[in-house]
Amino acid sequence: MMDNLTAIILAAGKGARMKSKRAKVLHHVNGWPILRHVLRATIELAPSRFLVVVGIGNGAQAVRKEFSEWPVEFIEQREQLGTGHAVSQAYGHVSGDFLLIVPGDLPLLTSQVLSCLISHHNEQGADLAVLSMIPATPGAYGRLKRDTSGHPVKIVEERDATDEEFDIAEVNSGIYCVRNDEFLWLALRSLDAGNAQGEYYLTDLVEHYHHAGKHVTAIKAADPQQVMGVNSRSELAVADRSMRLRKVGELMASGVTIVDPESAYIEPDVKIGPDTVILPGTHLSGGTTVGSNCTLGPETWINASQVEDEVGIRYSVIESARVRTGTTIGPYSHLRPGADVGPAARIGNFVEVKAARLRRGVKAGHLTYLGDSDVGENVNIGAGTITCNYDGKAKHRTVIKDGAFIGSNTSIVAPVTIGERAIIGAGSTITEDVPSEALAIGRARQVNKRKKEEVE
């Protein structure tokens, strides 16, 4: 833990260019809210205190709710008066010798980038250190001016820049490391809002510190993309693609085959074992874990699930479920929350499983619903089988024991138990327990009637 460091995340911006009622930092990049990416990068530094500055209103409440379980303290910025004003709201809440100030809209940020800035600040014995970058196009970023000796003297916001300043390639990332001392708080209180936006710019600290003879330094980010801010839907899409490809690259480096990286949608906390193959159109999210030697996809969506080794899943949806070793799923299967299938089971086309345990060797090949059920080993489920688990008020369980054979087009009205190696005749409606090794037929007797003229 960095006992002498307080991290301050600035998350109060409205994000007007997003054209959204949702807080900017809650828009998703590769499945996560933008702010979650920033928090993850910053929290890896283990600061002694972790402050998140939010605004007021529904957007701020949504941010608080989304991150209520994170080890952060929320500070309100009741008026949107700029970044300098936002940091000043942390007065009285910080501790330690240094502050790390980070915008909340940098989804591609890494802890390594932040560590580099902190190390530079400490090595230089600086009062204020700025993380700068040289992007392909400076755009709306503040330009970092240096003197003839290379020392930072000023950051000029794009709207306030002269033609000469506008052409400066080095820009401000918005990330700072600064000494937590009386001079900082006095400087924040003395900021002037006489600029194009009528705001108290945090960037003005550089000029303020320079004129006071304080030691100001700046270090360039090795990869400008890692400190890319998101202010519009188009920038959101760019960040999303970059984050997805970063995750895909990490997985391929660890031994996973991804046939088309551009069409793989894999969230940052997903884990995949070596020699697994990811086919196009596959979505993996919610902390899903995947074992080795699996084939997933094409066009498969898996969320918050556990997939063991040597599993095949294609054209299917898996949510909050477990798929055990050697099982095949799909095409067009749906495992809903609580499904636990296998090992070595076979779930085929248009089969839905919910809150059910299907054990080794179970086969359900077609057009079947298995809900709130316990299905034993090597059970065969015929096409069109339905477990009728809901009576309009409560759910009831079906138990099908090892080796049973369920004929096609069977309705099993729970609660009911079907014994070991029992056989259910096709087209049956089962409402009572079936003993082991019995044959149960629950259907009306067939009656054939001739046409009226043939009888006469």
C-alpha positions in Angstrom: 0.0 0.0 0.0 1.2 3.5 -0.8 0.5 4.9 2.7 1.6 8.4 1.6 -0.8 8.7 -1.4 -4.4 9.7 -1.8 -6.0 9.0 -5.2 -8.7 11.4 -6.5 -10.8 10.3 -9.4 -12.8 13.1 -11.2 -16.1 11.7 -12.2 -18.5 14.7 -11.9 -18.5 15.7 -15.6 -21.8 15.7 -17.4 -20.4 14.6 -20.7 -22.6 16.8 -22.8 -21.2 15.5 -26.1 -22.4 12.0 -25.3 -26.0 13.3 -25.7 -27.2 11.0 -22.9 -29.1 11.1 -19.7 -26.6 8.6 -18.3 -23.5 9.8 -16.5 -20.5 9.7 -19.0 -18.5 7.5 -16.7 -21.2 4.8 -16.7 -21.1 4.3 -20.5 -19.6 0.9 -21.2 -16.3 0.0 -22.8 -15.9 -3.7 -23.5 -18.7 -4.5 -21.1 -17.6 -2.4 -18.1 -18.5 1.2 -17.2 -15.7 3.6 -18.1 -15.2 4.4 -14.4 -14.7 0.8 -13.5 -11.6 0.6 -15.8 -10.2 3.7 -14.2 -10.8 2.4 -10.7 -9.3 -0.9 -11.5 -6.1 0.7 -12.8 -5.8 3.1 -9.8 -6.8 0.7 -7.1 -3.9 -1.6 -8.0 -1.6 1.0 -6.6 -3.3 0.5 -3.2 -3.5 4.2 -2.2 -4.1 4.9 1.5 -7.3 6.8 0.5 -9.4 6.6 -2.6 -11.8 9.5 -3.4 -14.2 9.8 -6.2 -15.6 13.2 -7.0 -19.2 13.1 -8.3 -21.8 15.7 -9.1 -25.4 15.8 -7.8 -28.6 14.6 -9.3 -29.7 11.2 -10.8 -26.4 10.7 -12.6 -24.3 11.0 -9.5 -26.7 8.8 -7.6 -26.3 6.1 -10.3 -22.5 6.3 -10.0 -22.7 5.9 -6.3 -25.0 2.9 -6.6 -22.9 1.2 -9.3 -19.7 1.5 -7.2 -21.3 1.2 -3.7 -19.3 -1.9 -2.9 -15.9 -0.5 -4.0 -13.5 0.7 -1.4 -13.9 4.4 -2.3 -15.2 7.5 -0.7 -17.5 9.8 -2.7 -17.1 13.5 -2.6 -19.8 15.8 -4.0 -19.1 18.7 -6.4 -22.4 20.5 -6.0 -21.7 23.1 -8.7 -20.0 22.2 -12.0 -17.3 24.8 -11.9 -14.4 23.0 -13.5 -11.7 20.5 -12.7 -9.9 22.8 -10.3 -13.0 23.3 -8.3 -13.7 19.5 -8.3 -10.3 18.8 -6.7 -10.8 21.5 -4.2 -13.8 19.6 -2.9 -11.5 17.0 -1.6 -10.0 19.4 1.0 -10.2 17.8 4.4 -10.6 14.3 3.0 -7.1 13.6 1.8 -4.2 12.1 3.7 -0.5 11.4 3.0 2.2 13.4 1.3 1.0 13.1 -2.3 -2.2 13.3 -4.4 -2.7 11.3 -7.6 -5.4 13.1 -9.7 -7.0 11.1 -12.5 -9.9 11.9 -14.8 -12.7 9.3 -14.6 -13.1 9.0 -18.4 -9.9 7.2 -19.3 -11.0 3.6 -19.9 -7.7 2.4 -21.5 -5.6 3.5 -18.5 -3.3 1.0 -16.8 -1.7 0.9 -13.4 1.7 0.8 -15.1 1.1 4.3 -16.6 0.2 5.7 -13.2 3.2 4.0 -11.5 5.5 5.6 -14.1 4.2 9.0 -13.3 4.5 8.5 -9.5 8.0 7.2 -9.9 9.0 10.1 -12.1 7.6 12.6 -9.5 9.5 11.0 -6.7 12.8 10.6 -8.6 12.6 14.3 -9.7 11.7 15.5 -6.2 8.9 17.5 -7.9 6.2 19.5 -6.4 3.9 18.8 -9.4 4.3 16.2 -12.1 2.1 16.1 -15.2 1.5 13.1 -17.5 1.6 14.4 -21.0 1.3 12.7 -24.4 1.7 13.3 -28.1 -1.4 12.0 -29.9 -1.8 11.7 -33.6 -4.2 14.7 -33.5 -4.1 17.0 -30.4 -7.8 17.9 -30.8 -9.3 19.5 -27.8 -6.6 18.6 -25.3 -4.8 21.3 -23.5 -1.4 22.2 -25.0 1.7 21.8 -22.7 4.1 24.7 -23.1 7.7 24.3 -22.0 10.5 26.9 -21.7 13.8 26.7 -23.5 15.2 24.4 -20.9 12.3 22.0 -21.4 10.5 22.7 -18.1 6.7 22.9 -18.2 5.5 26.4 -17.7 1.9 26.4 -18.7 -1.0 24.3 -20.0 -3.3 26.1 -22.4 -6.8 24.8 -23.1 -7.6 24.4 -26.7 -10.3 27.0 -26.6 -8.0 29.6 -25.1 -4.9 28.8 -27.3 -3.3 31.2 -29.7 -2.4 30.0 -33.2 1.1 29.3 -32.1 0.0 27.4 -29.0 -2.6 25.5 -31.0 0.2 24.0 -33.0 2.0 22.4 -30.0 2.0 18.6 -30.3 2.5 17.7 -26.7 -0.8 17.8 -24.7 -2.0 17.3 -21.2 -3.6 13.9 -20.3 -5.3 15.3 -17.2 -3.3 13.1 -14.8 -1.2 14.7 -12.1 0.9 13.8 -9.1 1.2 16.7 -6.6 2.5 17.3 -3.1 -0.3 17.5 -0.5 0.7 20.7 1.2 -0.7 24.1 2.0 0.6 25.6 -1.2 -1.6 23.3 -3.3 -4.8 24.2 -1.5 -4.0 27.9 -1.6 -3.3 27.6 -5.3 -6.6 25.9 -5.9 -8.5 28.6 -4.0 -6.7 31.3 -6.1 -7.7 29.9 -9.5 -9.3 32.3 -11.9 -12.3 31.5 -14.0 -11.6 34.2 -16.6 -11.4 31.8 -19.6 -13.5 30.7 -22.6 -15.5 28.2 -20.5 -15.8 30.3 -17.3 -14.4 27.5 -15.2 -11.7 26.9 -12.7 -9.1 24.9 -14.6 -6.9 22.4 -12.8 -4.5 22.9 -15.7 -3.7 26.5 -14.4 -1.8 24.9 -11.5 1.2 24.4 -13.8 1.6 28.1 -14.5 0.9 28.9 -10.8 3.5 26.5 -9.6 6.0 27.7 -12.2 5.7 31.4 -11.3 6.1 30.5 -7.6 9.4 28.8 -8.3 8.1 25.3 -7.5 9.5 22.3 -9.2 7.2 21.3 -12.1 8.0 18.4 -14.3 6.2 16.4 -17.1 6.7 12.9 -18.5 5.3 11.7 -21.8 3.1 8.6 -21.8 4.7 5.9 -24.0 1.4 5.0 -25.5 -1.0 7.9 -26.0 -3.9 5.6 -26.4 -3.7 4.5 -22.8 -4.6 8.0 -21.6 -7.2 8.6 -24.3 -10.3 10.4 -22.9 -13.8 9.5 -24.0 -16.1 12.5 -24.7 -18.3 11.3 -27.5 -20.0 8.2 -28.9 -17.4 7.9 -31.6 -14.6 8.1 -29.1 -16.5 5.5 -27.0 -16.5 3.1 -30.0 -12.7 3.7 -30.6 -12.0 2.9 -26.9 -14.2 -0.1 -26.9 -12.4 -1.6 -29.9 -9.0 -0.9 -28.4 -10.0 -2.5 -25.1 -11.4 -5.6 -26.8 -8.3 -6.0 -28.9 -6.1 -5.6 -25.9 -7.9 -8.4 -24.1 -7.8 -10.6 -27.2 -4.1 -10.0 -27.6 -3.5 -11.1 -24.0 -5.5 -14.3 -24.5 -3.7 -15.2 -27.7 -0.4 -14.7 -26.0 -1.5 -17.2 -23.3 -2.3 -19.9 -25.9 -5.9 -19.2 -26.9 -6.8 -19.3 -30.6 -9.1 -16.5 -31.6 -10.1 -17.0 -35.3 -11.2 -13.4 -35.9 -10.0 -10.9 -33.2 -12.3 -8.2 -34.5 -15.4 -10.2 -33.8 -14.5 -11.5 -30.4 -16.2 -9.7 -27.5 -14.4 -10.8 -24.3 -14.6 -8.7 -21.1 -11.5 -8.0 -19.1 -12.2 -10.4 -16.2 -12.9 -13.4 -18.4 -10.4 -16.3 -18.0 -9.7 -18.8 -20.8 -7.4 -21.9 -20.8 -4.9 -22.8 -23.5 -5.8 -24.5 -26.7 -9.4 -23.2 -26.6 -10.7 -21.9 -29.9 -12.9 -18.8 -30.0 -14.9 -18.6 -33.2 -16.4 -15.4 -34.7 -19.3 -13.6 -32.9 -18.6 -15.0 -29.5 -19.4 -12.9 -26.4 -17.9 -13.8 -23.0 -18.7 -11.6 -20.0 -19.4 -11.4 -16.3 -16.3 -13.1 -15.1 -16.9 -16.2 -17.1 -14.2 -18.9 -16.8 -13.4 -21.3 -19.7 -11.2 -24.3 -19.5 -8.7 -25.8 -22.0 -9.4 -27.4 -25.4 -12.9 -25.9 -25.8 -14.5 -24.6 -28.9 -16.9 -21.7 -28.4 -19.0 -20.2 -31.1 -19.7 -19.1 -33.7 -22.4 -16.6 -32.5 -22.4 -17.7 -28.8 -23.1 -15.6 -25.7 -21.8 -16.7 -22.3 -22.3 -14.6 -19.2 -21.2 -15.2 -15.6 -20.7 -18.9 -16.2 -18.2 -21.7 -15.7 -17.2 -23.8 -18.7 -14.8 -26.7 -18.0 -12.4 -28.5 -20.3 -13.1 -29.9 -23.7 -16.5 -28.3 -24.1 -18.2 -27.4 -27.4 -20.8 -24.6 -27.5 -22.2 -23.2 -30.7 -25.0 -20.8 -31.6 -26.2 -20.7 -28.0 -26.8 -18.6 -24.9 -25.4 -19.5 -21.5 -26.1 -17.4 -18.4 -25.0 -18.0 -14.8 -24.6 -21.7 -15.6 -22.0 -24.5 -15.4 -21.0 -26.7 -18.3 -18.9 -29.6 -17.2 -16.0 -31.4 -19.0 -16.7 -33.0 -22.4 -20.2 -31.6 -22.8 -21.6 -30.3 -26.1 -24.2 -27.5 -26.3 -26.1 -26.3 -29.3 -26.9 -25.2 -31.8 -29.6 -22.9 -30.5 -29.6 -24.0 -26.8 -30.3 -21.8 -23.9 -28.8 -22.6 -20.4 -30.5 -20.2 -17.9 -29.4 -19.4 -14.4 -28.8 -22.4 -12.2 -28.3 -24.9 -15.1 -25.5 -27.4 -14.3 -24.8 -29.8 -17.2 -22.5 -32.8 -17.6 -19.9 -34.1 -17.7 -20.1 -35.6 -21.2 -23.7 -34.5 -21.7 -25.3 -33.5 -25.0 -27.8 -30.6 -25.2 -29.0 -30.0 -28.7 -31.0 -27.6 -30.8 -33.8 -25.6 -29.1 -33.3 -27.1 -25.7 -33.7 -24.8 -22.6 -32.4 -25.7 -19.2 -33.1 -23.7 -16.1 -32.2 -24.4 -12.4 -31.5 -28.0 -13.3 -28.7 -30.5 -12.7 -28.2 -32.8 -15.7 -25.6 -35.4 -14.8 -23.1 -37.4 -16.8 -24.1 -38.6 -20.2 -27.6 -37.0 -20.3 -28.8 -36.5 -23.9 -31.5 -33.9 -24.7 -31.3 -33.5 -28.4 -34.2 -31.4 -29.5 -37.1 -29.0 -28.6 -37.1 -29.6 -24.8 -37.6 -27.6 -21.6 -36.0 -28.9 -18.4 -36.7 -26.6 -15.5 -36.2 -27.1 -11.7 -35.1 -30.7 -12.4 -32.5 -33.3 -11.2 -31.7 -35.6 -14.1 -29.5 -38.7 -13.4 -26.7 -40.2 -15.4 -27.3 -41.5 -19.0 -30.9 -40.3 -19.2 -32.3 -39.9 -22.7 -34.7 -37.0 -23.1 -36.9 -37.4 -26.2 -37.8 -34.5 -28.5 -40.6 -32.2 -27.2 -40.2 -33.1 -23.6 -41.4 -30.5 -21.1 -41.1 -30.4 -17.3 -44.2 -28.6 -16.1 -42.6 -27.0 -13.1 -44.9 -24.0 -12.3 -48.5 -24.3 -11.0 -49.2 -20.6 -11.2 -48.1 -20.0 -7.6 -45.0 -22.0 -6.9 -42.2 -23.9 -8.7 -41.9 -27.7 -8.2 -39.0 -30.1 -9.0 -38.8 -33.1 -11.2 -36.5 -36.0 -10.4 -35.4 -38.3 -13.2 -33.1 -41.1 -12.0 -30.2 -42.8 -13.7 -30.8 -44.6 -17.0 -34.4 -43.5 -17.5 -35.7 -43.1 -21.1 -38.2 -40.3 -21.7 -40.2 -40.7 -24.9 -40.8 -37.8 -27.3 -43.6 -35.3 -26.7 -43.8 -36.0 -22.9 -45.1 -33.6 -20.3 -43.9 -34.3 -16.8 -46.1 -32.5 -14.2 -44.0 -31.7 -11.2 -43.5 -32.6 -8.4 -42.8 -36.1 -9.7 -40.0 -38.7 -9.6 -39.2 -41.1 -12.4 -37.2 -44.1 -11.2 -34.0 -45.7 -12.5 -34.2 -47.2 -16.0 -37.9 -46.4 -16.2 -39.4 -45.8 -19.7 -42.0 -43.2 -20.5 -44.0 -43.8 -23.6 -44.1 -41.1 -26.3 -46.9 -38.6 -26.0 -47.5 -39.2 -22.3 -48.5 -36.8 -19.6 -46.9 -38.0 -16.3 -48.6 -36.8 -13.1 -47.5 -39.6 -10.7 -44.2 -41.1 -9.6 -42.9 -43.9 -11.9 -41.2 -46.9 -10.2 -37.7 -48.0 -11.4 -37.7 -50.2 -14.5 -41.4 -49.6 -15.1 -43.1 -48.5 -18.4 -45.4 -45.6 -17.9 -47.9 -44.5 -20.5 -50.1 -41.6 -19.8 -52.2 -40.9 -22.9 -55.8 -41.3 -24.1 -56.6 -44.6 -25.9 -56.5 -44.2 -29.7 -59.9 -44.3 -31.4 -60.3 -44.7 -35.2 -63.6 -43.6 -36.7 -64.7 -44.0 -40.3 -66.3 -41.3 -42.3 -70.1 -41.2 -42.0 -70.7 -42.5 -45.6 -68.4 -45.4 -45.1 -70.3 -46.6 -42.0 -73.7 -46.4 -43.9 
